[in-house]
Amino acid sequence: MPHRTTPPPPATRRLSRAESLLLLRNVTYGRIVFISRALPAIQLIPHAMDDGALLTGLPAGTGLNALLTRPAPVVYQADLLDPATRLGWSVTLTGFRTFSP
């Protein structure tokens, strides 16, 4: 019988919207992906959940606020992984960045 040298790939499943939003409450940082100078850019930023809405804090002085001064398509991704068990989750949200007064 052959000896397996690598662990089997992890099982994956699609999460519901409700499950995804609950998981996002367990972490405080994620990555926002946006277009800058015609190329994809990624920035680590903090977030909080408020009644099903993802609220993000954009770092001052990085120019990110200036790049996202109007509603723009963005992707936000956050995860929590256990390196010992190699288990965890990853949530990716796709939409438009909007602004609140």
C-alpha positions as CSV (number, residue, x, y, z in Angstrom):
1,M,0.0,0.0,0.0
2,P,1.5,3.4,-1.0
3,H,2.4,5.8,1.8
4,R,0.8,9.2,1.7
5,T,3.4,11.9,2.2
6,T,1.0,14.9,2.0
7,P,-2.3,15.4,3.8
8,P,-5.4,15.1,1.7
9,P,-6.9,18.4,0.4
10,P,-9.3,19.9,2.9
11,A,-13.0,19.5,2.4
12,T,-14.7,22.7,1.4
13,R,-18.3,23.8,1.4
14,R,-20.1,27.0,0.4
15,L,-21.3,29.1,3.3
16,S,-24.6,30.8,3.5
17,R,-24.8,34.6,3.8
18,A,-25.9,34.3,7.4
19,E,-23.0,31.9,8.2
20,S,-20.5,34.2,6.5
21,L,-21.6,37.3,8.4
22,L,-21.5,35.4,11.7
23,L,-17.9,34.2,11.0
24,L,-16.8,37.8,10.1
25,R,-17.8,38.8,13.7
26,N,-15.0,36.5,15.0
27,V,-12.1,38.4,13.3
28,T,-11.3,42.1,13.2
29,Y,-9.0,42.3,10.1
30,G,-9.4,41.4,6.5
31,R,-8.1,42.4,3.1
32,I,-9.7,44.9,0.7
33,V,-8.9,44.3,-3.0
34,F,-9.4,47.2,-5.4
35,I,-8.0,48.6,-8.6
36,S,-5.1,51.1,-8.4
37,R,-3.3,52.4,-11.5
38,A,-5.0,49.7,-13.6
39,L,-3.6,46.9,-11.3
40,P,-5.2,44.9,-8.5
41,A,-4.1,46.2,-5.0
42,I,-4.6,44.6,-1.6
43,Q,-4.6,46.3,1.8
44,L,-5.1,44.8,5.2
45,I,-7.7,46.8,7.1
46,P,-9.9,46.5,10.2
47,H,-13.6,45.8,10.1
48,A,-16.6,45.5,12.3
49,M,-20.1,44.1,11.6
50,D,-23.2,46.2,12.2
51,D,-26.6,44.7,11.6
52,G,-25.4,42.7,8.6
53,A,-23.3,45.5,7.2
54,L,-19.5,45.3,7.0
55,L,-17.9,48.5,8.3
56,T,-14.2,49.1,7.4
57,G,-11.6,51.5,8.7
58,L,-9.3,52.8,6.0
59,P,-5.9,53.8,7.2
60,A,-5.0,57.5,7.0
61,G,-2.1,58.6,5.0
62,T,-1.9,55.6,2.6
63,G,-3.8,57.2,-0.2
64,L,-6.4,54.4,0.0
65,N,-9.2,56.9,0.9
66,A,-8.3,59.0,-2.1
67,L,-8.5,56.0,-4.4
68,L,-11.9,55.0,-3.1
69,T,-13.6,58.4,-3.1
70,R,-16.6,57.2,-5.1
71,P,-18.6,54.0,-5.0
72,A,-16.2,51.5,-6.5
73,P,-16.2,47.7,-7.1
74,V,-14.2,46.0,-4.3
75,V,-13.6,42.6,-2.9
76,Y,-13.2,42.0,0.9
77,Q,-11.7,38.8,2.2
78,A,-11.2,37.6,5.8
79,D,-10.2,34.2,7.2
80,L,-9.3,32.3,10.3
81,L,-7.0,29.3,10.0
82,D,-5.4,26.9,12.5
83,P,-1.9,26.0,11.4
84,A,-1.8,22.9,13.6
85,T,-5.0,21.3,12.3
86,R,-5.0,23.0,8.9
87,L,-8.7,23.8,9.4
88,G,-10.4,27.1,9.1
89,W,-12.7,29.3,7.1
90,S,-12.4,32.0,4.5
91,V,-15.2,34.5,3.6
92,T,-15.0,36.6,0.4
93,L,-17.5,39.5,-0.2
94,T,-17.8,41.1,-3.6
95,G,-19.7,44.4,-4.1
96,F,-19.4,48.1,-4.3
97,R,-17.8,50.3,-1.6
98,T,-20.4,52.8,-0.4
99,F,-20.1,55.8,2.0
100,S,-22.1,56.7,5.0
101,P,-22.5,60.3,6.0
